[in-house]
């Protein structure tokens, strides 16, 4: 584009912001729970794996620009049935993925006041109600404010992580997990969650001053910086044994903050962690609402899920998504299953979506970008294997949507014939 003015540094900053969201609060501890000290190696591997994924999305975004993203690419490569299945798979993450962030946010909120006695479910549902209300009245936090919160959180975590390493007992005290390829693979699969949304940088690939020269530089700088930050944080997590149980995993960063900077550090990280989670779920909620709204585009604006309020908000879609999240939070509380299980299935569903985009890239792209798509597809398939049962569940959900779409199409084809015979 003629007025493109995005510098290498600005592009790297955009990518780094996408990679360092609320994931920094929980993923290092979850990965360490799987592979211990070897999770540090896992970060190097996942960073290398995601580079061809970035270039694949960049190639697809330049050739097939569309807000539909992966579903749009899959439609061009494999047809509408696969595209709709991918779109519904993405939407199916709505009641599964955001609860992980609500659970994390509620945990951090309780730590602001030294541990509230309010039930966790009450805090989670209160956060959900507030986010829903904000979207209903179209009250948005500015992009600058969200970016400020994100960077303040990252800087605070880096500061407390480094400070904690100068603590007199800063040696690896936690039991060292024996090296096993299965444990390392499982840790890398969990780390994938940190990179969900990495395709966002690809939508501005053509806005660099010199895209062919500057975009690769921005990718390598942004990804390299993220790798360094995650490794420092993960090392602090391993050194202080801040992982293992669900409680330790949820509170790992505040535990490190208390070691590094005392109660002040712990409260500061708790405040920023809560605000970071709140900003993240606000974005999550509206992205899923927009997806649900767009899926019923062919039904006309009179369809309940297409009707908007006077403020332009698709009310039914908003409340349906919020209700599904609330039901999952309540079910989890009653059945007492871990938030890690929610993250595992949501993460596996994203791996399937990225694999679909990579396979679409193999079919649609040419040259070096096609080679990147081949590498990305191989890597995503390997990561999907290490997600285990969650990966099988994600594939099963995708197949159900694909079969339902085929059955719906078959029914629609036979419907005119039966009415004509009558």
C-alpha positions, 0 to 999 in steps of 0.5 A: 500500500502506498502510505505504508509506514510500519517500521520493523520495530513497530511490527515486532512490537505488534507481534510481541503484544500478541504473544504475551497476553494472559498466557504468561500467567499460567502457561510456563507453570503448566508446561513445567508441570509436564516437563520440568526443567526440560520445558525450557528446551520446549520454548525454543522448539515451539518458537522455531515451529511457529515461524513457518506458521506466521509466514503461512498465514502471511501468504494466505492473508496477502492472497486471500484477504478476508475477515473470515480468516482460516475458514475463508482460506479453507473454503478456497482450498477444500470447499464450503463444507470444510470451511463451515466445519472450521468456522463452527469448530472455532465458535465451539471454543467460545464456551471452553477457552474463555472460562480458562481466562475467567478462572485465572482472572478470578484467582488473581482478583482474590489475591489483590486483597490477600485472599478473598473468602468469596467462592471462586465461581461467584467471582468468575460469574461476576466478571462474566456479567460485567464483561457482558454488560460492557459489550451490551452497552457498547462500552469498550476499553481503548486499544491503547489502554489494553496495550498499556495493561499488557505491557505493564503486566509483562514488565512487572513479571519480568522484573519480579522473575529476575529479582526472584533469581537473586533470592538467596535460595534461588536454586532448583528445589523442585523434583527434576522430571526425568527426560521423556519425549512424551513429556516434552511433547506434551509441554510443547503442545501446551505452549501452543496456547501462548501463540494462538492469535499469532496470525494477527501480525499477518494482516498488516504484512503489507503495511511495512515500508518494505514488506519483503525486507521488513516483515521477516525481520519483524517476525524474527525480532518479535518471536526472538524477544518472546522466546527470551521472555518466556524462557526467563519466566519459565526458569524462575517458575522451575527454580522456585518450584512454582508449579505442579498442582492446580493452585500452584499453576494458577498462582505461580507468578504471584508466588514468584513476585512475592519472593522477588519483591515481597507483598508489594510485588505480589499485589502489583502482579495480582492487579495487573494480572486481573486487568490483563485477564479482563481485557483478554476476555472482553476481546474473546467475547466479542470475537466469538459474538461476531463469528456467531453473527456472521455464520447466520449471514445467509438467514437474513437480518430477521433471524434472531441471531442477526438482530441488533440493538439500537447500539448495533450489538447483536443481543441474542448472539451476545447473550447466547455466548455468555450463557454458554460460558456461564454454563461451563463455569457452573458445570466445572464448579459442580463436577470439580474438573480442572481448568487445565482440562478446559485449556487442553481441549480448547488448545487442541481445537486451535491446533486443528484450525491452524493445521487446516490453515497450513493444509490450505496453504499447501494447496493455495500458495506457491514458492517459498511460502508453500514450503513454509506451509508444508513445514507448518502442517507437519509441525501442527500435525506433530503437536496435535499428536502430543495433545493426546485425547484432547486432539482426538476430541477436537478432531471428533468435534470437527468431523461432527460439524462436517457430517452435519453440514453434509446432512443439511445440504443433502436435506436441502437438495431433496426438499424441493423434490419432495414438495414438487411431488406433493 
